Amino acid sequence: MQRNIGQTVNEGTGEQSSQLENWLKLAQIPNFGVAKVAKLCGKMGISLEQILAESAPNLGLLGFTAIQIEAIVRPNVSWLNASLDWLSVSTERFILHVEHPDYPELLKQIPSVPPLLYGYGDPRVLSHHQLAIVGSRNPSPQGKENALRFSYQLSQVGWTITSGLALGIDGLSHQGALNNNGITVAVLGTAIDKMYPQRHIRLAQQILEHKGLILSEFAPGTPMRAEYFPRRNRIISGLALGVLIVEAALKSGSLITAKYGVEQNREVFVIPGNILNPLSAGGHSLIQQGAKLVTCIEDINEEFQHLPCTWARTKHHKAQKNMTQSLASDKLLASVDFEITPLDIVVQRSGLEVSIVMSQLIEYELSGLVAAVPGGYIKLGGK
C-alpha cells in the first residue's frame, strides 16, 4: 500500500513515499548496508529501486546470497507497515533515509552508516553544531556538577548537546542544556517507541518541549538487546563535532563512544578528575593517548574557532572565567576542595565564624562557584 510520506515529517509526494519504502526494504536485507548498496549502484550504474525490482536469478548474478535474495523478493510487509503506521500517527514523528535532505551530513561520513533514523521532533535540528557529552552511569558528586555546568555553558554559547539519555552523566548533560533552555538530542539504544530507562520518560518529554530531538536507528517494535547500546554510541559521536568525556572508568561505554569519535575523526575532550577515583581512570587513559584535557568550555571552543555559534560570546566567558579565578583566591573559597569538604573543615581552614561561612557559601553557590552536596561542599570552578 502506497503511503504519503513527507520531506521533513509525514506530508509529501508519492515519490518520497516510495523512496522511503525502498529504504525500509533495504534495511531488511542481511549484511547489506549503505556502503554496499552505494558500491553496487556505482559499479553497475543502477538504482536501489532497480535492485529491489530485479528477479531472483538476476539478483544472484549481482552477487546476492540466497538469504539476501529471499529478503528482497519477499520483504516483511508487516514490519514495513508497522514503521509507516508509527510515522503516520503524528507530524512530530519522522523517518529519515540516508538520501533524505534532512539526513545529517556528518553521519554519512562514518563507517556503518545507519540507513534509517527514526525520531520525534524536528529533524532539521540534526543540522545544528552538536557536541556529545557522555560519562558514567554512577558519577561522583563532582562528575554530576561538571556534567550540568559544562552542558549548560556549552548550550549557552550555541552548542546543541547530544547524549544517550542514560542514567548518570548522559541524563545530567541533557538536563544542563535544558536548564539553559537549550536544545539537546537524545540517541536511544532501543526501539524508537520504547524509551529507556523509564525513569527518564519525563526528561525525554522535556527535551521535546524545548525543541530537541529523540532519535533511534531501531524501528518501532524492535526487541531490546544489550549489544544495541554500544552500537548506538557510534551515532552519538557521529552526529557531533566532538566528544566530551566527563567521567569514565577504564571499562566503560563512554570509552566506546570516544573510540568511535577517534575513528570518525572527531575531537575528543576529557575533564580530568581525582587520580584516586576509578571513575577518572578511563578519561586519564584517553588523555595519555592524545585526548585534550579541558577545565573550561574555552578549552573546547578554541578547537572550533571557525564556528561562529560557539564564539559569539567568547569574550563574555573569558571575563567570567577571570572573575571566577579572582574569587577563587578568596581565603574562604580556597578552604573548599574539589572533593566533598565538610562544613566544619571549611570553618576550621578559613578561621571564620560559622554564620559568616554559611552566608558566604550561599553566595558562592548562587554564583556557581560551589555546590552543596551530601556531606558538605565541593568547589566547581577557579583554582
N, C-alpha and C positions, 0 to 999 in steps of 0.2 A: 504494500500500500504506500502510495506516494504521500509524503508529509510536506508541510510548508515551513521549512527551517530558515531562519533569518541570518543576516550578515553578522550581526553582533549579538542577538539574543535568539528569538524564535519567530521572527517575522521576516519573510523574504521570498525569493524566487524559487520556482521548481528546480532550476538548475543547481542552486545552492543546496537544496534539499537532497538532490540526487548525489551531489558530491559528498555530502556528509554520510549518506548511506553507504557509498563506496568505501569510505574510510572505516565505517563501523564493520563492514565485511572484512576489510583487510586486517583489522585488529583481531579477528578470529583465526587467522592463518598462523599455525605454529612456526616459530623460528623464522619469521619473515617480517622484519620491521621496516622502518622508514629508510634506512641506509640501503637495504637490499632492494626495495622497490625502486628507489632512485637509480641505483646501479643498473637494474634490469631495464627500466624505461629508457635510460640514456643509451644503453648498449643496443637495444632492439628498436629504439625510436617509436615506442608505443606508450600509451597512457595507462594509468591504473584502471580506468573504465574498460579499456580494451582487454587488459589482462583478465579482469573478472568475468568478461563475456566469452572468453576462449573455451573451447571444448576440452574435455579431459585429455584426449590424445595430444592436442597441441600444447596443453599445459605441461605434459610430460616432456615434450620436446624443448620447452623453455627451461627445463631443469627442476620443476617442482616434484616433490616426493608424493607418494600415494596419499599420505595423511594430509598434506597441504592441498592436493587436488580435491580431496573429499570436502575440505573446509570451504574451498572456492565454489565448487559445483553445488554443494548443499549447505549453504550458510545457515547458522542458527537464527531463524527469523524471529523466534520468541525473544531471544536475547537482544536482537537489534531493536525490536519494537518496544522492549522494556526501556531501553535508553531513550527512544523517541517519545515514549509516553511520559517518562520522567521530565524530559525537556519541555513538553507542551503544557505542563501544569502552571508555569509562571514565566513572565518575561524577565524575572530576576535570575533565571537559570540559563546556562549556556553550555554548549559543547563545541570546542574548537578542534578542528583537524589541522594537521601541520601546514596545509596550504591556505588556511583561513587568514585573511588580512590582520586579524587581531591576535594571531598566534605569536608569542613573544620571540623576537629575533635572536636574543641571547640563547634561548633554549634550543633553537635549531642548530646551534653550533656544538652541542655536547655529544659525546658518544651515547648511543642508546637513547635517541630522541623519542619521547612519548608520542605516539601517533595521534592520541586524543587527550584532551584536557576537559574535564567536567568541572563546572563551577557554579557558585552562587555569587551574584554581584555584577558589576560592570567589567567585562573583560578588558576594556581599554586601560584599566589600572595596571595591567601587565606590562604596559609600555613605560611605566614610571621607572625612575632610577631606584633600584632596590638594594638594600643591604641585608644580608642574612645574619641573624643573631641566634646562636644555639648554645646549649650547655647542659649541665647536669640536671637530672630529674629531682635530685635531692640536694640542692645547693646550700652552701653556708649562708649565714646572715649577710656577710659581705657580698657574696655572689648575687644574692637576691637584690640588694641595693644597687649593685653595679648594673644588673640587667635592666632594672627600672630606670636608672639615671641615664645610661648610655642610650637606650631606646627613646627615651623622652627627648633628650638633647639632639640626637640624630634626626628624629622626626621634626623637631623644631626648625632645623635648617633645610628641610626639604626631602629627606630620605623617606622612602616607603620601606617599612620594616617587614621582613619576611622570616617566618619561622614555622615550626611544625605543630603548634597547638598542644604539645605535650605538657605534662606537669613540670614544674620547676622553671628553669631559665626560659624555655620556649614561651610558656604562658605569660611569664612576667615581662618578656620582651614585647609581646602583643599588648599587654596592659600598659606598659610605659608609653608606647606610641598613642594609645587611646587616651591616656591621661593628658596628652597634649592636643587632643582632638585630631590626631594624625591618622594616616592611612596605613593599614597593615594587611599582609597577605598570609593566610594560614594554609599550609600544604598538608593534606591528610595522608596517612598511611593506610587508610581504609577506604571502602566504597564511599562515593560522594553522598550517599543517603544514610550513612552510618557514622555519626560524629563520635570521635573517641579522643580522649576519655569523656565519659558522660558528664563529669563534673565541670567540663569546660563548654557545655552547650550554651550557657548564658554568655560566656566570653565570645563564642562564635557569633551569637546574635548581636553583641555589641560591635564586633568587627564589621558586620554588615550594616548596622545602623550608622557607622562612621564612614560609610562608602568604601569599606575594604572588601576583601575577597576571600572566599573559601574555595580551595582548589584540590582536585584529586585526579590521578590518571586512571582510577579504578571505577568501572561502570556501576550504576545502581544494582544492588543485589549481590555484588561480589563478596564472597565469604572472606572473613578476616583471617589473615595468615601472618605469622611472625616475621617472615622474610620481607614482607611488603614495607615494613617501617624503615629498614636500612635502604631499601630501593628508592623510597620517596626522597631520601636525602640528596640524591643527585639532582632532583628538581629544585629543592630549596637553594642549593648552591648555583644551579644552572640559571635560575631566574635573576640572580643577584650579580652585582659587580664585585662584591667582596663578601667574605665570611668572617664574622667576629665570634671568637670563642670566649665565652665568659668564664666558665669553669668546666673542666672535663678531666675525668680520671684517665689512666693510661688505656684501659679497655672501656671505651665509651662510644656511643653512637655519634657523638659530636665529632670525634676524630674521623669517623667515616665521612661526615659532611666536609670536613677540612680536606680530606684526601681527594674527594670529588672536586673540591674547589681548586686544588693544585692541578689535577688532571685537566680541568676545564679552563686553566689559565686565569683563575680568579685571584684577587688579592686575599691573603689570609692574615687576620689580625688576632692577637691574643691579649687579654687583660691578665697580667701576672698576679700571682697570689702568694700566700704563705708557703715557704718551701716544705713545711711540715704537714701541710694539708694535702691529703691524697687526691682531692678534687682539683688541685692545681698541677698535678704531675703531668697530665696529658697536654695541657697548654704549654707548660715549660718545655716539654719534649718538642712541641711544634716550633717554639721559639729557637731551640737549638738547631732545628732543621731549616730555619730561614724565615719563619713567620715573623711578622712585625709586632713587637711589643708596643702596646698602647696604654697610655694613662689618662687620655682625654680624647674628645672627639676630633680635636685638631690633628692628632696623630693619624687619624683615619682620613679626614678631609684633604690633607695635604697630598694624598696619593691620587686625588681626583680633582685637581685644580681646573681641569677642562670642563667640569660640570658646574654651571652657574648656580644650580639649585642648592648645592651644598656649600657654596661660598658666598651667598648673598649676605650672610650675617657673620662672616668670619671675624671681622673687627670687633663686633659686639662680644663674641665668645672669647676672643683673646683678652679683651678688657675684663670680662667676667672671670677668666682664669687668673689674671693678675690680682684682682680683688680677692679672690679665694686664697691665693698664695699669701697675700698680705695678712688676711685674717688668720691664716693657719700659723703665723708666727706668734700669735697671742698665747700667753702662758697657759690659759685655761684650755684652749683648743689643743695645745701641744700636750696636754695631760691625757687626751683621749687617743687610744690606739686605733689602728685599722682592724684590729680584732676586738672582740667584746671586752669592754673596760667597765667594771662595776663602778657605781656612783661613789662609793666610799674611797676607791682608789683615785678617782678624779679629784675628789676633795683633798685627799692627802697630798697628791702631787702638786696641785695648784696652790695650796696653802690658803684657800679662800673659805669663807663661811658657806655652809650647805645651802642656805637660801639664795645666796648670790650665784653659786654654781648652778643650781637648778634653774634660776631665772635666765642665766646666760645661755645654758644649754638649750632652753626652749627657743631662744632667738636663733641660735646656730642651727637648730633643727628646721626652723621655718626658712632659713637661708639655704638649706640643702647641704650644710657642712657636716652635720652629724645625723645619725638616726638612732632613735630609741628602740632597743631590741630586748627580748627577754634576757635579763642578767646585767643590763647596763646600757652602754652606748658604743657605737662604732663611728670612726671618722670616715667621711665619704669623699672628701677632696682635700687638695692642698698638700703640704709637705709635712 
